[in-house]
Amino acid sequence: MEALDLARWQFGITTVYHFIFVPLTIGLTPLVALLQTFWFKTGKEEWYRLTRFFGKLLLINFALGIVTGIVQEFQFGLNWSEYSRMVGDIFGAPLAMEALAAFFIESTFLGIWIFGWGRLSRGVHLLTIWLVAFAVNLSAFFILAANSFMQYPKGSSFDSELQRAQMDNLAEVLFSKLSLSTFWHTISTSFVVAGTFMAGIAIWWMVKARRADNEASAKVYRLGGAVGAWAVLIAGISLIFSGHHQAQVITEIQPTKMAAAELLCVTPEPGEGAGFTVAAFGQCSVVNGEVVDETTRIIEIPKLLSWLAYGDGGAQVVGMEEAETTLEAAYWDPENLTAEQAETLDFIPAQQATFWTFRLMIAFGLFSAVLAVVALIALRGGRTSGSGFLKFWSILSLPMPFLAAAFGWIFTEIGRQPFIVYPVVSLNGDHLLTPLTEESSALSLSTANAVSPVVGAGAIWLTVICFTLIYLVLAVAWFYLMKRYVAKGLNNEESIPEVKADLDDSKPLTFSY
């Protein structure tokens, strides 16, 4: 394997691994803050115990997320130095904002929240966890804005003298239509992940307590299950609309991604519309210079793709043949690609990978929807449940939204290949591609030209192996700690801390669970 392939594998592995912790932190922090708010408003002990219980799990997940996220930053300057040289002035701006503003806020106030039990008034202490929740989501916004620039490089231009990109409008970089759509979709996803996590664990404990005739504990866990299930239901509805909106945006700005996601080989004739395929095997191939559909399709719904993309069943959706031709015409320029690269580069992403990750994302997300609906029916009217099916489904559903989120990111990143910075394309009134202008294609960057020219395959092999082993150890530690504290359940013996007016400042700040 060449350095390019290894660098892509390394970034893919570390990113997907890191993203296990990200959506749970983004969604669970506001939910923990909500639990503490219920305790603050009602004074009921059960809300305090749920806050402490899920607060432990949040801290474990937060710590692992920080450790695994740091690796991402270094790869930009090491394995992808040409990418950093080309667009670092733009891409680095939202990353710097995330580090200097959002991360400092969340880490500072998380520390105050950890050590503030009994030291701060309950109102001030509650404010600290809400500030953490705000900063966590603000951090997500900056990161997603940076990623959205790679997908849709607005607010910038190419400096021909320096041979690198320059920022023209920070607001366009941060608030492009793709960054706003992606933020909405990712936050909705995060609440589904965190809601499933909270509901799954709480419902499992509720059923166990109910079967042990411990009705008091069952009622406490029921509250946590209900909060988690409502979070999944509300966020799930938001996820449907945000996903639909993001798909429409991607259809417009990344035609190759959506064509590959549906294995749409050729642009349909006017009025014919494009169908949606539930399952398909094979791919679109080029025979004698023409694209040929060599796929086997299972359950195709006519015109549905056109309706999803444009609200019109007869609308034309750009197929792979047209997208390939348009992009190829723009990138035969030696300034973008060498002759050798231009001859071998395929402008269509991996078709089967793009097609199936899109569907697996949806399929795994349905587990959470079923959990939310079944749980809310079972828990209505203050009831607790001892259902074996509910207990089984709550545990089965726990990993599913994590997998759905991971497949969503794999789809997002594989789908824009072979570009690391996708060119700005435009459609005409018939939703067909117009030729790329010099301005739109100049800022784009192929993945092949973004890798570092001096980091060899051997060095990347070494780091891939080391990171894999380290991450394996961290994964075992994360699973052990999460399982250990989940298995302990609520701490019903802990006394609720009272705010002390005369704290002994000579004692060190400590906390324990």
C-alpha positions, 0 to 999 in steps of 0.5 A, a space after each residue: 500500500 502506498 502512503 496515500 492509501 495508508 494515510 486515508 486508512 489511518 485518518 478513517 480509523 482514528 476519525 470513526 473511533 473518535 466519533 464513537 464518543 462525540 455524539 454521546 457527549 454532545 447529546 448527553 451533556 444537555 440531558 444531564 443538565 436537564 436532569 439536574 434542572 428537574 432536581 433544582 426545580 422540584 427538589 426530588 431526590 430521584 432527579 439528583 440520583 439520576 444526575 449523578 448516575 449519568 454524570 459519571 458516564 458522561 465524564 468517562 466518555 468526555 475524557 476518552 473523547 478528548 484523548 482520541 480527538 487530539 490525534 486528529 489535529 496532528 494528522 493534518 500537519 503530518 500526513 496531510 501537509 499539502 492539504 494544510 499548506 493549501 487551505 490551512 488559512 481557512 480550515 484552521 480558523 474554525 478549528 482555532 475558534 473551537 480550541 480557544 473559545 468552545 473547548 476552554 469554556 466546556 473544560 473550565 466549567 466541567 471542572 467547576 461542575 465536578 468539584 462544585 457539589 456542595 461548594 456552589 449554590 445549587 443555582 450557580 452549580 446548575 448554570 455550570 453544567 448548562 454552560 458546558 452543554 452550550 460549549 460542547 454544542 458550540 464546539 461541534 458547530 466550529 468543527 462541522 463548519 471546518 468539515 463543511 468547508 471541505 465539502 463546499 468551499 465557500 467564502 474563499 478563493 485561490 491566490 494564484 501568486 501564493 498558490 494557496 487558498 485565502 479566506 474572503 468571508 468568514 461568515 460564509 465559511 461558518 454559515 454556509 447552507 451546508 454547515 448549517 444543515 450539517 450542524 442541524 443533522 449532527 445535533 439531532 443525531 447526537 440527541 438520538 444517540 444520547 437518548 437511546 443510551 439513557 433510555 436503554 440503560 434506565 429501562 434495563 435497570 427498571 425492568 430488573 428492579 421491577 422483577 426484584 420487587 423493588 418498586 421504589 428503584 424501578 420508579 426512579 429508573 422509569 424517569 430516566 427511561 422516559 426522559 431518554 425515550 422522549 429525547 429520541 422521539 423528538 430528536 428522531 423527528 428532527 432527524 428526519 427533516 434535517 436528513 431530508 434537507 441535507 440530502 437536498 443540499 448534497 444533491 445540489 452541491 455534490 452530485 457524484 455523492 448522491 448519484 453513487 448513493 443511489 447507483 444512478 448511472 445515467 441522468 434520466 430523461 426530462 419528466 421520467 424522474 429517478 427512482 429510489 432503490 432499497 437494495 442493489 448490487 454491482 456498479 455502473 461501468 464504462 464500456 466503449 466510453 459509455 456508462 452502462 448500468 450493471 447493477 441488480 436492483 431489489 425493490 425500486 420505488 419509481 420517481 421517489 429519489 426525484 421527489 426527495 431531492 426536489 419535491 418533484 417526481 419528474 425532476 432530473 437528478 444528475 447521474 454518474 455519467 454526466 457528473 463524471 464528464 463535467 468534472 473530468 473536463 475541468 480536471 484535465 488541467 495539469 495545474 490540478 492533476 498530473 497527466 498520470 493522475 488524470 488518466 487513472 483518477 475516477 471522479 465517482 466515489 466507491 459505489 457500493 460503499 457509498 450506496 450501503 453506508 447510506 442505507 445502513 445509517 438509516 437501518 441502524 437508526 430505526 432501532 432507536 425509533 422502535 425503542 422510543 415508541 415501545 418505551 413510551 407506550 409501556 411507561 405511560 401514566 407513571 407505569 413501570 414495566 417488567 417486560 422481558 422484550 423491553 429489557 432485551 430491546 433496550 440493550 440491543 438498541 444501545 450500540 445501534 445509533 453509534 453504528 448509524 452515526 459512524 456509517 453516516 460519517 463514512 458515507 459523508 467522507 467516502 462520498 466526496 472522493 476523489 476530492 479532499 476539497 470538493 469543487 463548487 459546482 452549479 446546476 441550471 434550471 433543469 437541475 443539470 450540471 453547468 460547466 465548472 468555471 475557473 473560479 469554482 474549480 481552482 480552489 478544489 483539491 484532490 486527495 492524491 495531491 493533499 498527502 504529505 510528499 515526505 512522509 513515507 509508507 513505513 512511517 505511516 504503517 508504524 503509526 497505524 499499528 501504534 494507534 490501533 494498539 493504543 485505541 484497543 487499550 482505550 476501548 477496553 478501558 472505556 468499556 470496562 469503566 462504563 460497564 462497571 459504573 452502569 452495573 453499580 446502578 444508582 447510589 441510593 446511600 449517598 447523601 445529597 450535599 448541602 452548600 457549606 458557607 465555611 468551606 475549608 480552603 486548606 483541603 484539596 479539591 477532590 471528587 469521587 464516585 
